Amino acid sequence: MAGRQCLATEKSTATTSREQGNYHFVRNIPIDKEYDVIIAGGGPAGIGAALSAARSGYNVLIIEAMGCLGGMGTSGLVTAFDPMANGEEMLVGGIMYEIVMKMYKRGFLGPDEKPEIFTKHYHHWTAFQGEGYKLLLDELVQEAGIEVRFFTRVIDADVDTTRKRVNGVIQQNIEGLRYVKAKTFIDCTGDAVLADLCGVTCREAGKDSPRIMPATLCSIFANIDYPNAAHVYNNNPLLLQAIKDGHFTYTDRHLPGIFKVGETVGYLNGGHLFGLNALNCESLSKGMMLGRKIAREYLTFYQKYVPGYEKIEHATTASLMGVRESRRILGEYELKYDDYATKRKFPDQIALFNKAVDIHPYNDSEEEYKRHIKEYEQTARLKPGESFGIPYSILVPQGWDNLWVAGRCASSDVRVHGSIRVQPAACMMGQAAGTAAAQSIKTGQPACDLNTETLIETLRIAGAKLPQEKLSAKMTRI
């Protein structure tokens, strides 16, 4: 590992050494127990990865920075799953389908959600209750025997760069630093934190591309009179009037509305934080403060301008920033917009998806808003009944032996990223990565040369919807 060493000692510690100029620092770090699979990040991708690996008989550790599982669906308060069907059939299977159905049976979905809607309707967002989601995920990982470390981050990695193999990671939490070894590792951080620490080649928003898709700090609102509430959405006259009156910090015409998650409760994924760099702590910190200010502006907007919201209350803002774009790996294959537009299917596809390419406005100008709407509604949307494939090879950093990624940091161009960066796709990618890690341990096959025919057959047995007739032992490559 360039510039770092992590060496096990007889005293059950690992020694880290760092030199910079004339400064030399050495620290002994206790060695924790060893695992078969370590997963960085407990969001939907991490959950899919952990459950699939654990159900295959392997011991799994999830390292999660927040105090709950679920990622953007819980800590981020994005309490609606993106479209899971294509207007004719359900595309999402496996663990994600299991989770949604269990949430429905437990009463954790929005009051208007029914299976005949979310398993079929075209471009339907499925609202849910974040607290119910947290509880269910706790139960699922406990039943599977998965170990979880909340309030913990991966801060460094011990890597054999010649073999492109990860030996272990250093985690940090209230107990200090610990060195943890494993046979396989899956990066589900969204920001490719572990992959970047390992030295994987990544594309960074704002560096490899001149613009960064804006973030949003989501909110939960209560005491909404839904039977009498007007639906305010993009470019709505009430919204435009408030903008004309100077009500908002930004003249942001993009507003999805408030999703109904309870009889009087809704979640707002509204208010762009333009130019926020999620890979810069100062930018993230300022963004959280600005996000809370904008959330208050939406509260007073609904109270003042929108019928049915006169008594609305702001319950909370999210504790996790809603990041749409930060860092993506360069994988064995990079999924392109042309793959999406031509509805390409792959022998090694591990998921099918249909959601439109959703590249949010990069600034609050009217011209940029019109660009977004035109693209989203006319040129970047598959038709009902259509779908595209997500290949296994976008989960594997080029040439790596025992490292995978899943979720928002998978290998794709920016436009396709605008479709697959969401929770259902992330969970399906996670399930594939966890299944691949289990297969790798069992067979000795490296991530970059895994038998994908075996992988697809295993995923099918686990309920994944993978109808491709042609399979291949070799993955799709660039």
N, C-alpha and C positions, 0 to 999 in steps of 0.2 A: 504494500500500500504506500503510494508515493508520499514521503514526508512523515510517515507514521509507522510505528511498530506496536504489535500486540503479541506478547509472548507469554505462554502459560508457564507458571513456576510450581515448584513442589509445595509451596505454601498456599496453594489454591487461590492465587491472585494472578492477574495479568498486569504486565508492566507496559505503560505507555511512555513514549519518549518523543519529545518535540524539540527541535533546534531551530533557532532563528537568530542569525547574527551571532553574538557572543552569549546568547541566553540559552540555557539548557534546563529543561524541566522534566522530572521523572515522577510518576505517580503509580503506586500499587493499587490495583483495582480487584476487588473480590470477584471470583468466578462463580457464576450461578449454575444451576443445573442445566443439562443439555436437552435439546428438543429435536424432534424430527422436522418440524416445520415452524418457523417464526414468521409471523405476519405483522408488518408495520402498518397500523391503521385499522380501526374497527368500524369503518363505514360499510356501506352495502357491498363493496368489493371485498373488504376484509371478512365480512360475515360469510359471503359465498365461499371464499377460499377456506376459511377455518372449518366450516361445517362439512364441506366436501372432503377435506383431508382427514378430519377427525373421524368421520363416518367410514373412512377407508381403513381405520385401525391405527392411525398414527397420533402421537402426542403433539399437541399444538399449543403455541403461545401467541396471543394477540397483545401487541404493545400499542396502547391507545392514549393519545395526549389528553383527551377530555375525560369526563367522569361517567360517560355512558357510551354504549354502542349505538350505531346508526348513522354517525357522521352528519351529513347535511340534512338528513331526515329528522334528526333529533336535536343535536347541538346547533345545527344551522337553521332549524325551523322551516325547512322546505317540506311542508307537510302535505305534499301531493306527489304521487308517483307519476312520472311522465308516461305517455301512451304506451300501453303494453299489447295492444291489438292493432290490426290494420283495416278495420271496418268490416272484415269478413271472418277473421279467426284470431285467436290468441296466439301471439308469437312467443311470448315469454313462458318458459317452463322451468322445471327444476326447482331449485331452492327459492328463487324469487316468487314463483307461483305458489309454492308451499306457504311462504310468509304471508302473502296477500290473502290467501284463502283462510289462514288461521286468524288473521286480523279481522276479516269479515265475520267469521263465526264467533269471535270474542266481542264483537261490537266496537272494534277499534278503528273502523273506517268511518268516513263522513256519513251523516244520516241519510244522504240521498244515494249512496253507493250500493250497487247490486251487481252480482256476478254477470248477469246478462248484459250489463253495461260495460264493465271494465274488461271483460274477456272478449268483447266483440267490437265496440264502437270505435270509430276512426278518430284519432287525435283527441282522446279523452284523458284528462288528468284525474287520477283517483285520489281524492282527499282522505287524510287519515289523522288520527290523534297521536301526537308525538309521545305522550306518556305511555299509551298502550303499546306503541312500537318499542319503546325502551324495555318495558316489562317482558314482552314476548322474546326479544333478542337475549335478554338475561337468561330466560328459561331455556332457550334453545342451546346456548353455549354450555350451560350447566349440565343439561341432559347429555350432551355430546362429550363431556369430560374435558372441555377446552379451558385452559388457564388464561386468565385475563389480567393484565396489569394496567389499571387506569392511572391517569395523571403521570404518564411515563412517555418519554420520547427516545427514539434512536438518535444518538448524537455523533456516532462514529461507526466505522466498519473495519474489520480485519479482513483483508482481501489478498488472495494470491493472484496478482495481476497477470502473471504469465499464463496461468490456467483459466483465468477469468472465473474464479471460484471464490465464493464468500465463505470464510471460516467461522466468523462470529460477528456480533455487534456489541457496541457499548450502549447501554440504556441508562437514562438518568431519571430519578424520581426522588421522593422524600427520603429514601434510604441512601441516597447518594448515587454513585456510579456502580454498575455491574457489567461484567463481561459475560455474554451469553452465546454459547455455541449452538449450532443446529446443522442438520444435513441439507436443508433447503430453506430458501428465503423468498418471501413474496412482498413486494412493495405496493401497498394499497393506500398510500398517504395522500394521493391526489396530486401532490406537488413533486412526486418522484424524489423524495428526500433520501431514501435509502439508496436508490439507484445512483443518484448524484454523488453521494458519499463514496460509493464503490468506484466511481470514475466512469460510469456509463455515459456515452455520448447522448446529450439531450438538446432539445430545441427549447429556447426560453422566450416567452412572450416579451416583447419590448426590446429584445436583443437580436433574435433571429428574424423578427418581423417588426416593422416600425410602430405597430399599434397593439394595444392590449384590450381585449374585450372587457367591458366594465364589470365590476363586482356589484353585489347587492347585499345589504344587511336586512334580513327578513324579520318580520314582526308577527306577533299574535295579538288580535283585537277581540274584545268581548262586548256583550250587551248590544248586539246588532239585531235590529228588528227586520229579520229576513223576509217575512211575508209582505212587508211594505217597502223593502229596500230596492233602490234603483241599482242596476248593474252598470258601473262606470268602468270603461275599458279604454284601450288605445284611442287617442285623439278624440275622446268624447267631448261634446260641447261644454259640459260642466267642468271638465279638466282644463279645456282651453280657456275658459273664462277665468279660472283660478290662476292660470299662467299669465294671462293678460293683466290680471290684478296685481301681479308681482308676489303671489303667495309663496312660491317655491324658490329654493336656492338655485335650482336648475330649471330651465324651460324644457323639462323632460316629458315628451308626449307619449312615451311608452308606459302603459299601465295595464297589467294583466287582470286587475281586479282583486277582490278579496275572496278566496276560496272558502266555502263553507265546510268547516271541520267539526262543528257541533251545532246544536240548535240555535245558539246565539253567539257562537265563536267562529272566527275566521282567521286565515293567515294571509298576509300580504307579502308577495315577492315583488316589491316595487321600490323604485328609487335607485337610480344608477349612481355608482361611485366611479366617475370617469377617470381613467388614467391610473387607477390604483395598481400598484405592483405588489402582488402577493408574495414575491420572493425578497421583499425589502421590509424589514420590521418597522422602520419609521413610517413608511407608506401605509402599511397595515394598521398601525396604531392611529394615525391621523384619520384613516378611513373608518375605523370603528366609531370614533367621535363624531365624524361628519354623518355617518349612517344613523346614529341615534338622533341627531338634529333633524335629519330628513324624515325619519319615522314620525317625529312629533309634528312635522309639517303635514304629513298625510293624515294624522289624527284630526288636526284642526280643519283640514280640507274636507274630510268626510262630514265632520260635525256641521260645518258652515254651508256647504254646497250641495250635499247629497241627501235626498229623502231616505228615511229609514235608518239613518246613522246619527240622529240627533243626540242619542245617549251613549254612543260608542265609547269604550274605554280601551286604553292601550295597556295590555297586560305585560308584555315584555318584548325586548329585542333579542335576537339570537346571541349566543356566546361565541359562535363561530362564523366567520365571514363567509358569505356566499361567493366563492371564487369560481369564475367560469373558465379562466385560462391562466396558466402559469408555466409549468414545465412538462414536456412530453419526451419520452425516450425515443431514440431512433432504433427501431426493432428490426427483426429479420425481414419484416415487410412493413411498409408504411401505407396504411389505408388512404386512398385518394378520393377526391370528390367524384372523379370519373367512375370509380367503383360503385359509389352511391347512385349516381345518376343513371348508370346502365343496369342497376339492380343486380350487380355481379354476385354470383354464388361461388363459394370456394369448397374444394374437397375437405379442407381442414377447418371449415367454419364451425365456431363453437356457439354461435348465436345468430338469430335473425332479428332484424329491427326495421322500423318503419318511420320513426319520428323525423320530422322536417329538420333540415339544417337551420339552426337558430343562431345566427350571428347578430348579437344585439348591437344597437347603435353605438358607435365609438365616441360620439359627443352629443350634445343636446341641440344641435342645429336642426332646422326643419328639413334640410336636404338629406342629412344623414338618417333621420327618422324615415323619410320616404324611401330611401335606399333599402333600409331594413324591412319595411312592410312589403315592398315590391318583391324582394328576394324571398322572404318567408312565405308569402301567399301565392307567388306565381312561378318562381324558378327553382325553388329549393325544397319542393314537397313531392313525395311519392304519392301515387294515386291509391285509393282504397283497393285492397287486395294485393298490393305490391309489397316487396320487402327487399332488403339487401343483406348480404352475409358479413359477419365479423370473423375474420380468420384468427386461428390460434397464434399465428406468427407475429401479430402485433403486440403480443404479451411478452415476447422474449427479446431482451436486449441482444444486439448482434454478437453472436459467438459465446454467450455466457452459459456456464455449466449448470448452476443451481440457483439461478435468480430469475424471477418473473416479476412483472408488474400487472396490475389490473385496475380498471377504472379510468379516471380522468387523465392519468399520465401515460396511457397506452399510446402506441405509435400510430399517428395519423396526421394528415394535414389539417390546417385550421378549420376548413369548411366541414369536413366530416366530423371533426372534433365537436362542432356545434350540434351534431346529432347524438353522438354516443357518450357524451360527458355526463349523462344523467343516471339516476339511481337504478332503474331496471337493467340497463345495459351494463352498468358497473357490477351489479350482483352476478349477472351471467358470466362476465369476464372473470370475476373472482372464483366462481365455481369451477370454471375451466382451469384456472391457474392452480387451485388447490388439488384438483383431480390430477393435473399434470405432475405436480410435486409428489403426490403419492405414487404415481406410476414411475417416476424417476427413482425414487427410493427403492421401490420393489425390483425394478429391472436394471438399474444402473445407467439408464439412458439419460444423457444430458438434456437440459431444457432446449438447447439449440439443435438437437438431433433426436427429438422424441418421436416415437411411432405414433403419428396422429390418427391413423386408422383405429388403433387400439383406444386412443383417447376419445374419439367420437363415439365409438361403441359403448364405452363406459359411461359417457355423459348421457347417451340415449337411455340406458338402463336406469339412470338417476332422474329421468323425466324431462331432460332437455329436448326442445323441439328442433330436431336437426334432420330434415327430410332429404338432404342431398343423396342422390343415388350413387354417385361416384365418390369413393373414398381413396385416400392415398396415405402410404406410410410416411411420406415426406411432406413437410409443411410448405405452404406458399412462401416464396422468397422474392426479394426485390429483383 
